[in-house]
Amino acid sequence: MTEILEYSMKFFKDSGRHYPDTFMKIIEDRLQSLRESKDELLNAKKNLESN
């Protein structure tokens, strides 16, 4: 999912079109949220494996 959002952001920025700032902000916020969730899941997995 993060790869899709990263590609979408790159596409929109490279396309030269002017999308509303709110649109890009939504994508950036969602991407950040997914990255944080991924990190939390990886940490939880490490903790489970170490116990």
N, CA, C and O atoms as a DFTB+ gen file, in Angstrom:
204 C
 N C O
     1  1       0.819      -1.197       0.000
     2  2       0.000       0.000       0.000
     3  2       0.864       1.263       0.000
     4  3       0.568       2.237      -0.692
     5  1       1.929       1.223       0.786
     6  2       2.787       2.408       0.828
     7  2       3.439       2.667      -0.522
     8  3       3.611       3.815      -0.932
     9  1       3.801       1.581      -1.213
    10  2       4.424       1.741      -2.525
    11  2       3.465       2.401      -3.510
    12  3       3.876       3.224      -4.328
    13  1       2.198       2.043      -3.429
    14  2       1.186       2.622      -4.321
    15  2       1.042       4.119      -4.053
    16  3       1.000       4.919      -4.987
    17  1       0.967       4.492      -2.786
    18  2       0.831       5.907      -2.441
    19  2       2.078       6.700      -2.813
    20  3       1.981       7.836      -3.279
    21  1       3.247       6.102      -2.607
    22  2       4.483       6.789      -2.991
    23  2       4.524       7.015      -4.498
    24  3       4.915       8.088      -4.959
    25  1       4.122       6.007      -5.262
    26  2       4.085       6.148      -6.717
    27  2       3.071       7.214      -7.119
    28  3       3.339       8.027      -8.004
    29  1       1.918       7.211      -6.476
    30  2       0.879       8.201      -6.789
    31  2       1.380       9.615      -6.542
    32  3       1.160      10.508      -7.361
    33  1       2.052       9.818      -5.420
    34  2       2.580      11.149      -5.115
    35  2       3.602      11.565      -6.161
    36  3       3.582      12.702      -6.633
    37  1       4.496      10.648      -6.527
    38  2       5.505      10.960      -7.541
    39  2       4.831      11.289      -8.869
    40  3       5.215      12.246      -9.541
    41  1       3.831      10.502      -9.247
    42  2       3.126      10.726     -10.506
    43  2       2.472      12.100     -10.522
    44  3       2.612      12.846     -11.491
    45  1       1.762      12.436      -9.458
    46  2       1.064      13.719      -9.411
    47  2       2.038      14.893      -9.423
    48  3       1.781      15.912     -10.062
    49  1       3.152      14.746      -8.715
    50  2       4.144      15.825      -8.704
    51  2       4.822      15.966     -10.065
    52  3       5.072      17.079     -10.527
    53  1       5.118      14.833     -10.704
    54  2       5.820      14.851     -11.991
    55  2       4.918      15.199     -13.167
    56  3       5.404      15.595     -14.226
    57  1       3.625      15.057     -12.990
    58  2       2.709      15.271     -14.111
    59  2       2.604      16.743     -14.504
    60  3       2.163      17.066     -15.607
    61  1       3.007      17.620     -13.610
    62  2       2.967      19.045     -13.911
    63  2       1.592      19.658     -13.743
    64  3       1.414      20.863     -13.919
    65  1       0.650      18.853     -13.411
    66  2      -0.699      19.388     -13.171
    67  2      -0.747      19.976     -11.776
    68  3       0.025      19.604     -10.892
    69  1      -1.648      20.877     -11.606
    70  2      -1.791      21.512     -10.297
    71  2      -2.999      20.920      -9.589
    72  3      -4.147      21.265      -9.868
    73  1      -2.704      20.029      -8.678
    74  2      -3.755      19.438      -7.868
    75  2      -3.885      20.265      -6.598
    76  3      -2.923      20.896      -6.160
    77  1      -5.052      20.262      -6.020
    78  2      -5.232      21.025      -4.775
    79  2      -4.256      20.546      -3.698
    80  3      -3.977      19.352      -3.585
    81  1      -3.752      21.478      -2.924
    82  2      -2.827      21.129      -1.845
    83  2      -3.456      20.146      -0.870
    84  3      -2.770      19.299      -0.298
    85  1      -4.757      20.265      -0.687
    86  2      -5.429      19.359       0.242
    87  2      -5.351      17.919      -0.249
    88  3      -5.264      16.994       0.558
    89  1      -5.382      17.724      -1.555
    90  2      -5.297      16.381      -2.121
    91  2      -3.942      15.757      -1.794
    92  3      -3.871      14.612      -1.348
    93  1      -2.877      16.510      -2.017
    94  2      -1.540      16.001      -1.720
    95  2      -1.355      15.792      -0.221
    96  3      -0.689      14.845       0.199
    97  1      -1.937      16.665       0.578
    98  2      -1.830      16.543       2.034
    99  2      -2.501      15.257       2.516
   100  3      -1.987      14.585       3.411
   101  1      -3.630      14.921       1.935
   102  2      -4.330      13.686       2.303
   103  2      -3.453      12.479       1.998
   104  3      -3.328      11.575       2.824
   105  1      -2.848      12.464       0.818
   106  2      -1.979      11.347       0.447
   107  2      -0.772      11.277       1.387
   108  3      -0.411      10.194       1.849
   109  1      -0.154      12.413       1.670
   110  2       1.010      12.435       2.559
   111  2       0.648      11.958       3.962
   112  3       1.402      11.200       4.573
   113  1      -0.498      12.395       4.475
   114  2      -0.935      11.976       5.807
   115  2      -1.204      10.478       5.854
   116  3      -0.826       9.802       6.811
   117  1      -1.851       9.969       4.830
   118  2      -2.160       8.534       4.774
   119  2      -0.878       7.714       4.672
   120  3      -0.746       6.672       5.313
   121  1       0.047       8.183       3.878
   122  2       1.323       7.490       3.729
   123  2       2.080       7.458       5.052
   124  3       2.634       6.424       5.426
   125  1       2.107       8.568       5.751
   126  2       2.775       8.623       7.052
   127  2       2.107       7.682       8.047
   128  3       2.789       6.994       8.808
   129  1       0.800       7.649       8.044
   130  2       0.060       6.769       8.939
   131  2       0.381       5.301       8.656
   132  3       0.575       4.512       9.581
   133  1       0.435       4.944       7.385
   134  2       0.763       3.566       7.020
   135  2       2.187       3.202       7.421
   136  3       2.439       2.086       7.876
   137  1       3.105       4.125       7.257
   138  2       4.495       3.860       7.661
   139  2       4.586       3.630       9.167
   140  3       5.289       2.727       9.620
   141  1       3.883       4.439       9.929
   142  2       3.893       4.283      11.386
   143  2       3.263       2.959      11.789
   144  3       3.771       2.274      12.677
   145  1       2.167       2.595      11.149
   146  2       1.512       1.322      11.451
   147  2       2.431       0.152      11.123
   148  3       2.506      -0.821      11.874
   149  1       3.123       0.254      10.005
   150  2       4.055      -0.803       9.604
   151  2       5.156      -0.953      10.642
   152  3       5.506      -2.071      11.021
   153  1       5.705       0.165      11.102
   154  2       6.752       0.126      12.121
   155  2       6.236      -0.498      13.413
   156  3       6.940      -1.289      14.042
   157  1       5.027      -0.154      13.811
   158  2       4.439      -0.715      15.024
   159  2       4.250      -2.218      14.890
   160  3       4.519      -2.965      15.831
   161  1       3.791      -2.664      13.734
   162  2       3.604      -4.099      13.519
   163  2       4.930      -4.849      13.533
   164  3       5.021      -5.938      14.100
   165  1       5.947      -4.280      12.919
   166  2       7.258      -4.931      12.916
   167  2       7.831      -5.015      14.326
   168  3       8.434      -6.024      14.690
   169  1       7.649      -3.967      15.119
   170  2       8.116      -3.994      16.509
   171  2       7.353      -5.020      17.329
   172  3       7.947      -5.725      18.145
   173  1       6.054      -5.115      17.123
   174  2       5.245      -6.098      17.841
   175  2       5.679      -7.512      17.460
   176  3       5.755      -8.394      18.316
   177  1       5.959      -7.724      16.193
   178  2       6.411      -9.042      15.732
   179  2       7.740      -9.404      16.383
   180  3       7.928     -10.539      16.822
   181  1       8.664      -8.443      16.446
   182  2       9.957      -8.689      17.089
   183  2       9.765      -9.066      18.551
   184  3      10.401      -9.994      19.051
   185  1       8.879      -8.338      19.233
   186  2       8.629      -8.614      20.650
   187  2       8.040      -9.999      20.850
   188  3       8.404     -10.694      21.799
   189  1       7.139     -10.410      19.976
   190  2       6.541     -11.739      20.093
   191  2       7.573     -12.829      19.828
   192  3       7.583     -13.861      20.499
   193  1       8.433     -12.598      18.856
   194  2       9.443     -13.596      18.517
   195  2      10.511     -13.715      19.597
   196  3      11.087     -14.788      19.781
   197  1      10.780     -12.636      20.307
   198  2      11.820     -12.671      21.338
   199  2      11.319     -13.288      22.639
   200  3      12.127     -13.655      23.493
   201  1      10.003     -13.410      22.806
   202  2       9.445     -13.997      24.041
   203  2       9.294     -15.442      23.914
   204  3       8.841     -16.100      24.850
